[in-house]
C-alpha cells in the first residue's frame, strides 16, 4: 500500500502581490513537486493575487457576515474558533505561518492539538509586532513553536533568549524567472524600482533624487513598477518636479525580469524591510543596485558597500542622488558592480534554498 503523503498547511492573510506572498506560493509549488500534500489557508481573497499552483486546495478562515458578533473581542474569538476548527479538521503534519498576527493566531489555534507550528517573521519584527501586547504574545508563544524562521540576525536579536535559541535564518528562494544568463549589451539608462507603492517603500525619495540629476543625464528615465495607495501622489509629484515625461509608473507587471533586465540602476528606498526579494532579484540579474541601509538588516547582508552595490542612509535623498550620479556617469564602475552583484545568484538558487526549507520543515513534522 502506498505510504500516505505528509501534509503541510500554509497560512497567510492573502496572496496579494508582495514578497512574502510570492515566497509562500513558490514554496507551495515546490513542496507539492516533492510529494507533499499541500493546503493553503488564507483569511480572505484579494483582487490582485499570485496564482496558486494547480491542485493545491485553498480554504478561508475569515468569518462570514452572519458570524460577526458586533464586538472586537467577540469577532476575535469567532475567528480563533474557525481557524482552530480548520486546523483540527485538516490535521496536518505541520503548519507553516507567515507574518505578524497570523503567526500568533496559528499558534493559539493549535494549542493542545499536537499539530506542530513553524512561524516565519518576514519583515522587521518591530513593525510586525509593534505593541507591547503583540511583543509579549510573540515572545511567549514563539518559545512554544516547533520552529521559528527569521530572515536576518538583527531580526533574531529582537526576540527573547528562549526564542532566539530556536530561531533559524533561512534565505528567500529566488523566483525561477530570475534565473537566467547574465545580460548582454549596453544598459538602457533607466533607473528602476519594484514594489508596492506604500509609505514604507518611500518611492518619493527616488523621484526627488532623480529630479536632482535629471538635467545631467538627459537620456535617463525612471520607472517604478507596482500598485498601491501612493501611486496617484507619485504621478502628481513627477509633474511637480517636471519629470512627467521621464518618470513612468507602469503598475504591476508579471514579466519583471524582462521589464527591468536591461536597466542601468535598481533602487530600493524603503524605511524598513525584512530580506527584500526585489533587491535580491535585481542583483541576481546583474543590475547595479542602491539600497537604504534599513532595518532589520536585509540589504546590509546582501550589499558590500562600494563592491557589489551601494548602501545609503534611510531617507537620504542627497546620498541617493550622489550614488545615481556615480553609476550613470561611470559605465565601467556600473558594469563591475553588476557583475559582483550577480554572484549572489549561486546562494539564492531556488532549488538550493527550497531544499533547505523542506529539510527544516520535515524535521519539525510529527
N, C-alpha and C positions, 0 to 999 in steps of 0.2 A: 504494500500500500504506500502511496506517495506521502512523504512527510509533509505535515501541514506547514504552510509558509509562516514565517514570523510576521507579525502585524505591527506596523508603526503608524501612529496618528500624528499628523502635523497640525498645529494650532496657531492661528494668527487672526488678526482682526478682519482683514480682507486681502484681496490680491491686487490692490491698486498699484499703479506703476511707480514703484520705488525700489531702492536697493535691496532691502530686507526681503521684500516680497519676491523679487526676482531670484534671490538665493534660494528661497523656500521652494519655488516652482522647479528650479533646476535640480535641487536635491530630491524632490518628489519623483521626477523622471528618472534620476539615477538609481534611487532605491528600488523603484519598480523594475528597472532593467536588470538589477542584481538579484531578482527573485523574491523581494519582499512584497507583502501585501501592504498597500499604502492607502490611507484615508485622510482626506483633508477636512478639517473643521474650521470654519470661519464664523465670525459674528454676523456678518452681513455681506451683501453683494454691492460692488461699486459699478459705476457706469463704464469706466475705462479700467480694464483689468488685464493682467497677464493670463494667457490661455493655459489651462491645466492640461497636462498630458492625458491622452485618451486612455480610458479605462480606470482612472482614479476617481472614486466617488467623493462627493462633497456634501457635507452637512452644515446646517446653520444653527448657531447657538443663541442668536438674539431672540428675545421674547416677542411674541405676537402682540398686536394691539389689545386683544381680549385678555392677555396675560398680565398687562400692566396694572399696577396697584394704585398709582397716583402718588406714591411717595418714593423718595430715593432709596430708602432702606428696603422698602418692600420690593422695588424693582431689582435691586441688587440681589436680594435673596432669591427672587424668581429666576434671575439669570444664573445664579450659582446652582440652583436645583436643576435647571435644564441642562447646563453643561455637565454636571455630575451624572445625570441620567444618561446623557450621550456617551460619556466615557465608560460608564459601567456596562451599558449595553454593547458597546464595541469591544470592551475588554481586551485592549491591545497589549502587546508585549512591552511597549514603550510609548510615551507621549513626548514629542519634541515641540516646545513652545517658543515663540519669538516675541520679544518686545514687552517692556513695561508691565502694565496691568494684566496683560494676557498671562505672563509668567506667574503672577500671584494667583490669578483665578485658576490656572491649571493645577497648581499645587494644592490650593484649597479644595478644588473639586475632586482631587484624587486622594485626599486624606483618608486613611484607613481602608483603602481599596486594594492595596498591594500592587497598584499599577505604577511602575517607575516613571518619573517625570524628569526630563532634562530640559533646563531652561537656557535660553540664549539671549544675552544682552547685546543688542545690535547697534546702539548709539552711545552717546555719552551718558553714563549712569546718572549723573546729576540731573539730566533732562528726563530720563525715563522714570526716575524715582525722585521727584522734586520736593515732596512734602515730608515732614517728619514721620507721619504715619506710613507712607509708602516705603521710606527707608527702613523703618522698624520692621515692617512686614517682609520686605525683601531680605533683610539681614537675618531674620528669624527663619523664614520658610526656605530660603535658598540653602541654609545649612542642613535641611532635611531632604533636599532634592537628590535624585540619583546622580545628577551631573549638572554642572554649570559651565556654559561656554561664553567666553568673552572674546573681544577682538584685539585688545591691546593690554600691555602690562599696566598702563595707567588705569584702565578700566578695572582690572583685577584689584588694584590697590584701593579702590573706592569702598570695597566691602569689608566687613569684619573678618578677623583671622579665620574663624570657622568656615566662612565661605571661600576665602582665598585659598585655603588648603585643598578644596575640592574643585576649584575653577581651573579650566584649561583654556588655552588660546588656540583657536582653530582659524585658519585662513578662510576667506571667501572664495569659493570656486569660481574661476573666471568663466564668464559666458562663452560657450564654444564658438560663437560667432566672431569673437575677437582673437581666436587662434588662427592666424593667417601669416603669410610671408611678410617680411619687412617691406614697407612701402618703397617704391622706386620713383625717381623723377623729382622735380623741384616742388617744394611745398607751395601752396597757392596764396599765402599771405593772410589767410583767415585766422582770427582768434576765436576759439570755440569754447563753449561750456555746455554741460549736460546735467540736468537735474530739475527737480520740482521747483517751480517758481514761488517760493515762500520766503518769509522774512529771514529765516535762518541761512538760506543759501546766499543771501546778500549779493545778488547779481547786479544790484545798483552800483556797487563798488567797481565792477568790471566796466560798466558803461562809463562811469566818471573817469576811470583811469584811461580808457581808450580815448575819451574826449580830450585828455591832456596831450596825447601824442598823435592824434589822427592826422593833423596837418603835416607832420614829419613823414608819414607813411601813407601817401595818397592811394596806393594800390591795396592797402589792407582794409579788412572789414571785420565785423563782429557778428557771430551767430550764437544764439543761446537756445538750446533745444529743451523743451519741456512745457508742461502746463502748470497752472496754479493761480492762486489768488493775486499774485503780484504782476501777472503778465501785462494787464492793461496799464498799470502805473509805469512799467518799464518802457512800454511803447511811447507813453507821454514824455517820459524823461529823455528818450532818444531824440524826440523832436525838439525839446527844450535845449538840448545840447548841440543841436544842429547835425545830428547823426542819423536822421530818419532814412537817408538813402544808403547808409553804410552799416547800420545795425539791424539785424533781422531776427525774428522770433518765430521760427517755423512750427512751433508746437512739438508735441511728442512724435517721435519717429521710430518705426520698427527696425530700420536698417542703419542704426547709428554707426557701425564700423565703416560703411560706405560713405555715410554723410560727413564724418569727421576725419577719415583716414588720411587725407592729404593736407590737413590743416597745418599751419605754421606753429601755433601755440595752443595748448589747452590750459584753462584756468579753473581752479576750484577756489571759491571765495567764501566758504561757509564760516559761520561763527563757531559751530561745533559739528563734529562728525564722529561716527564710530570708525570703521575702516572703509573709506569711501570707494565703492565699486567703480564709479565713473573715473576716478583718478587712476585706479589700477588698470582699467581698460585702456585709457588713453596712453599710459606709459607702456603697456604691453604692445600697443600699436606702433610705438616708437615716436610718439609726438612729444616734443619738448614741453614740459609741464611746470606750472607755477601753482602753488597751493598756500593757503593760510596755514600757519602752524597752530592749528586749532586743537582743543581738547576733544576727545580723550587720547590724542597722540597718534592717531592713524597715519596722517600724512608724514609725520616725522619718522615713522617706522618704514615708510616707503621711499622717502626722498633723502638723499645725502646732498645737502645744500651746496649748490655750485658744481656738483658732479653729474647727477642724473636728473636734476630738476632744481627748482628754487623754492625755498620756504620764505614766506613773508609774515610779519605780524598780523594778527587778526584785525581787520578793519582798516589796514594801512593802504589807502588809495595811492599815496605818493610812491610807496615802495613797489606796488604792483605796476604802476606806470614805468618806473625805472627798469624793472625786470623785463617788461614787454619791450621796451626800447632796446635793451641789450640783445634779446633774441631776434627781434625783427631786423636789427641793423647788422648782425653778425651771423650770416648763414653757416659758416663753418663751426661756430660755437653751438648753434642750434642743432646741427647735424650730429656733432659729438654727443651732446646731451641726450638727444633722441635715441642714439644707439645704446648709450648706457642705461637709459630708462627701459629699453626693450629687454634687457637682461632679466627683468622681473618675471618675464613670461614663464621661464622654466619652473619657478617656485609656485606659480599660480595655475599651472595647467589643470584643467578641470578633472581629468582622470586621476591625477595625483591627490588633489585636495578632496574630491568626493570620496575617495577611498579612505582618507583619514577620518572623515566624518562617519562613514559607515563602520569602520573598525571601532571607533569610540562608542558609537551608539549600540552596536552589537554587544559590547562589553557591559552595557547597562540594562540590557533586556532581561526579563525574567525567564 
